[in-house]
Structure formats: C-alpha cells, structure tokens
Amino acid sequence: MTAHTSLSLAALAAAALLAAGPATAAENGQVRGLLGAPSYELATPQFPGWYGQIWYQHYEADKLRDNDGHTPTQSAATPFGPVTLGVNAKVRADVLVPRVTYITEKIVFDGRLGFSATLPITHQTTTVRFDAALPAGLSAGQIAAVNSLLAQQGAARSGSHTGLADMELAGFIDWAQDESRIVGGLALVAPVGDYDKTRAVNTGSGKYWTLRPLLVASRVWENGLELGLRATYSFNSVNRDTDVRSGQYLHADWAAMYRANDRWRVGLQGYVLKQTTHDTGPNVAADGNKAQALAAGPVVAYIPDSGGWGFDVKLMQEFSVRNRPEGVIGWVRLNVRLD
C-alpha cells in the first residue's frame, strides 16, 4: 500500500466517523437560565423601591453527557473496519449578571406589582476533542493521519467568545406575609445576545424567543429555618437561523437556609433542570436532545443589620446530567437596595 493510499484511507475513515458523530447544533443542551442564581432573597420580603444586583458566576465542565448519562460515542463503518468515536468537551464560562428590580406601590390582587430586567455578559471557552478507538494493525502513519484530521475537526468546533447573553424581562405580583412569601409572574427572554450559527461558541442561545411563567414560594420559621423555591417553565419559538425549536423545560432553584444569627445564614442550595419535550427540526438527534441536570452544594450569606444590602457565596456540583456538559458552578452575589 502506498503512502498516498494509506493517507486517503485515513481521510475516509475520519470523514466517516465525523459524519456519524452526534449533532452539535447550538440548541443541544442550551437553556436560557441562570442556574442556581437565587438564594436567601427567596425568603426575604421586598418593600417598594429599586433594587440592584451584581452577580458573578463561574462554571467549569470537563465531561459531556449523552442521553444515557455517558460520554457520547458513535460507531461508524470505515475503510479500516468498525470504529467507535468518543466526543469529549471542556467548557469554561464566566458570567457577570447586572440585574435591576422595581417593586411598585401598586396593589394587584392583594399583592405588590413588580418588574425586573436581567442582561448577562458572558465569556465562554469550549474545547472539543474527538477520540477514535482505532483497530489494531494500522500503521503509525495511518493512526497519525486519522488523529490529525480529528484534531482539526475538534479545533473547528472549539472556540472562545465574549459578549452579551439574552435579556430577561419579567413582571410579577409579590404576596409577602410574616412567615411566607408567594410570587407569581411571567418572563420574556429576548434574543439580544451574540449569536452566529456558523460560530462554534456563542454567548446568545439563538434567534428565538422564550416565554416562561414563574413561581416563587418560601417559608420561614422562628427556629431559624428558611426554605425557598423559584420555578419557571420555558416555551421557545423556532430559531429562525437554524429552523430548530428547542424543547420546553422546567428550571427550579431551591435553597434551605439556617439563620445562625441576625447577620449570617448558612445552608444548602441546588437546582433542577428537566427538559420535558424534544428539540425538533433539522439535524436534531433521534433522542430529541432532552437536557437534564441536578446540582447541590453549600451556600453562605451575610445580611447586615441595616438590611440595605446582602452578600452570598455558593458552590454546586452537577449530577444526573443528560445531553449537556456536567460540571461545577459557583456564584458570588451582591444585592443592594438603591433607594
């Protein structure tokens, strides 16, 4: 076999593997949500006025999970025989989240009317690597040729980008009592984030809109225990750049806090992400790319006697992940009363 023929077979093998590999459409595993963001404020009454928030999130994932919770693999017939391709990815994201909330004096159905606006700024780096379990008996040149082509394709699907994410605008009614709080509302996410379907990494999720009803429920006890939940359910329009409609999904953040004293709170925080319907459209995997993730970890919060501001730090480990990266997420947050 000539060197030219050997390299041609290697190119055909790499092409067959990549053609059989899992789809990497932007919609796969992408959700519009600040996972794990809420905390002690779930159980804290908000009085009429303006509130400002500056939150920082850091996310690191070294694993990619398929529909069964394993590293994605795909078998393909190549000139060298059946070969299995593994897909690995590393994701690093740093997110700065400016948010403003306004609680009005207006009473609607016995609750206070309020509004919020959130516009995250994101820096994300994604590195994709394809690993082929090549059959025995190949020459060093063939192995090197296949690995080189797979490395080139991995590099083409990797990248780094800094830009705006998508903006969320919400209106809500807040029913707060001495020991409990209920908030009901509706949020709209606008596609203002940086997005280009030809770019490997985007800070915007796509050219589509998301409508989500939201619910906050919390309860406090005299013994210092505080429980809070914020849940949304998202409905997505069709991404006009890809003709893909992302499935509907539930996103719920929960916090169990204990007031150690008037200033300090400690506890456990986590979130649930569960996509309930399939993605639909061109190049969507047969399993529908239904994303899932659970996470939990410690949180510490400080609120001074004045109550005019609050600060918290938390770290959460993801588990039971499906069709998206699996990693660790951390938050550092500052909430301030502006008037």
N, C-alpha and C positions, 0 to 999 in steps of 0.2 A: 504494500500500500504506500502510495507516495505521500509526502508531507502535505501536498495540496489537498489530496483526497481526505486525509485524516482531519485536516482543519475544516473541510467542508462538512464532514460528518459531525464534527463537534458543533459547528454553527447550526446545523439542522437539529441536533439534539437540544441545544439551548433554546432555539426558537420553539420547538415542540413543548418544552417544559413551561416556558413563559406563556404560551398560548393556552395551556391547560391550567395555569395558575389562577388563584382566587381573584375575583374582580377587586379593584382598588378604587372604586368610584368614591367621590368625596362624601356621598351620603352614607356610606358604610360606616356605622358606628358613630357618626357625627350627631350630636344633640346640642340644642341651644339651651344651656342651663349652667348656672354657677353651682356645680355640685358641691354640697357641704358648706355653703356660704352662711346661712342663718345660724344663730346661736342663742345667747342669753336673751336677746331682744325679743325673741318669740313670746316670752312670758312677761315682758316689761311693757306696761301701759305707755302709750304715746299721746301726749297732750297736743292741742292745736299749736301749730307753728312749723318752722322749717328745720329739717334735719339733714345733715351732710354725712356721707360715709366715704371713706377711702379704704379700700380693701386690697390686699396683695395675696395672690395665690401662686404657689409653685407646685408643678406637677411633674413627676418622673415615672416613666413606664419602660420596663425592659422586656416585657412579654406581650405578645399578640395572641389573642384567643379566638378560636373558631366557634361554630355553633354548638360544639360539644365541650367547650372549655379547654381544648388542647391547642398546641401550636398548629397553625394552619398548614396542611400538606395537600399535595395533589399528585396523583400518578399520571404518567404520560408515556405513550409508546414513542420511542426514539430509535434512530439507526443503531444505537448501542443496546437496545432492548428496553424493557420497562424500567423507568426511573422515577423515584419519588422526590418531589421538590418541597422543601420547607421554606416558609416565609417568616422571617423574624423582623422586628421593628423596635427601635428605641424612640421614645417621644419625650421631649423636654419642653415645658411651657411655663412662661412667667406672665402673669396677668395682673394688670393694675386696673382696679374697678372703681371709678368715680360714680357715686350714686347720690341722688337727692330725693328727699321725701317731704311732702307737704300735707299736713293734717289740717283740714279746714275747721271752721266753727260750725259749719252746716251739719244739721242732724238729718239723717235719712233712715227711715225705718228704725228709729231709736239708736242708731249708730252714727259715728262720725265719718264723714266723707274724706277720703284722702287720695293722693296721687303719688306716683314715684316714676323716676326715669333712671335708667342704667345704661352706660355705654363703656364696655370693657376695652382696654388696649392690650394687645397680646403680642408676645414674642414666642414663636414656636419653632423648634428644630426637630425634624423627623429623619431618621436614618433607617433605610430598608435594606435588608440583606436576604438574598436567595441562596439556600444551601441545597445542593443536589447530592443524593446518595447514589453515586455512580457505580455501575457494576465492575466486578473485578476483571482484570485482564487488559484494561485500557493503558495506552502508553502515557508517559508523562506529558507528552505534547498534547494529546487529546484532553487529558484532565485539565491541564493549564488553559487550553483554549476554551473549554466549557466554563470553567470558573471565571475566566476573564470576561466572557460575554455576560454571565450572570451578574458579575460585579458592576459592569457598565449599566445593566438594566436596573440594578438596585440603586445606583447613583442617580439614574434618571428619575426615579420615584422618590428620591430623598431631597431635602432642601431645608431652608430656613427663611422665615418671613416675619416681619414686624408690621403691625397695622391694627386698624380698628376691627373689633368683633361686631356682632349685630346688636342693635339697640332694643331694649325692652321698655315699653311704656305701659303703666298699669294704673287702673282706678280701682278703689276698694272701699268697703264700709267696715269700720272697726267698732266692734261691740266689746268694750272692756269693763269688767267688774273687779271687785276687790281681789277675788281669788281665781278668776278665769278670764280668758280672752278668746274671742272668735272674730276672725276676719274673713270676709268673702269678697272676691273681686274678679276682674278679668284683665288679662295682659295681652298685649300685641307685640310681637317681635318683628322689627322691620329689617330688611336685608341691606343695611348700610355698611356692613363690614367688607373688608378687602377680599375679593373672590375672583378667581380666574380659573375656569375649568381646565385650562392647559397647564396650570402651575401645580407642582407636586404638593406644596404646602400653602394653605390658606388660613387666614385668621377669621374670615367670614365663613358661614356654613353653606351659603349658596344663595341663588337668586330666587328665593321663595319667602313666603310669609308664614308666621306661626301664630295661632290663636290659642290661648290657654286660660281656662278658668283656674282660679287659685283659692285655696282654703288654708287658714292658719288657725290652730286650736292649741290652747295652753292652759295649764292649771298650776297653781302654787299652793303649798301647804305651810302651816305655821312651823313645822319641824325643819324647814329649810329646803325641802324637795321641790324642784320645779321641772315640769315636763312640757315640752313644746314640739309641735309638728307643723311643717309647711309643705303642702302638697299642690302640685299642678298637673294638669293633663293636657298634652300638646296635640293640636291638629295642624298639619302642614299642607300648604298648597304645593303645586308642582314646580320644581326648579326649572325655570324657563331656559336655562343654559344646557341642561342635560336631559330634560323630559322625565326625570325621576321624581316620584313623590315619596318622601321619607315617611315611614310608618308613624302611627300615633304612639305616644309613650307617657308613662307615669313617672314623675320625678318627685320624691318625697324626702325632705330633710327632717331629721329628728334630733332632739337634744334632751338629755337627762342631766340636770344640774343640781348641785347642792350648795346652798349659801353657807359657807364656812363662817362668815361674819358679814357685817353690813357692806363690806367692800369687795370681798373675794368670793368667787364662785368656782367650783371645780366640777368636772363631770365627764360624761361620755357623749360623743356626738357621732352621727353617721348619716348615710343616705341610701336610698333605694332608687335605682333606675331600671325600669322594666318597659321595653317596647312591646306593645300588645298587638300590632298589626304589621304585616310585611312591608318593606320597601317595594315599590312597583316601578317598572319602566325598563328601558334598555340596559343590558349588561348587569342587571341585578341577579345575584346568586339565587339558585333554586330554593335555598332555605329562607330567603327573604331578608337576610341581614338583620334579624331581630336582635337589637343590642340589649345587654343586661349588665348591671354592676351593683354590688353591695359594698359598703365601706363602713368602718367604725374606728374610733380612736379617741384619745383623751383631749380635753379642752380645759383651759384655764382663762377666767375672765376677771377683770378688775373694773369696778364702777365706784368713783369717789363719792363722798358724802353729798356733794352738790348735785349729783345726778346729771350734770350737764354734758358728760361725755363717758365713754366706755371703751375698753380695750380688751381684746381677747386673742389667744393663740391656740391653734389646734392642728393635729396631725392625724390623718386617717389612712388606713390600709385597705385597698380594694380586694375583694374576693368574689367567687361565684360569677366571674366575668364571662360574657359571651359576645362574640362578634365585635370586639373593640380592644384597645390596649388595656393592660392591667398594671396598676402601679400604686404610688403613694402620693397623696395630695395634702398640702399644708396651707394654712391660712394665717395671716396676721391682719387684724382689722381694727380700725378706729371709727367709732360712731360719735358724732358731735351734734349737740343742739345748737342751731345757728342763731336763734333769736330769743 
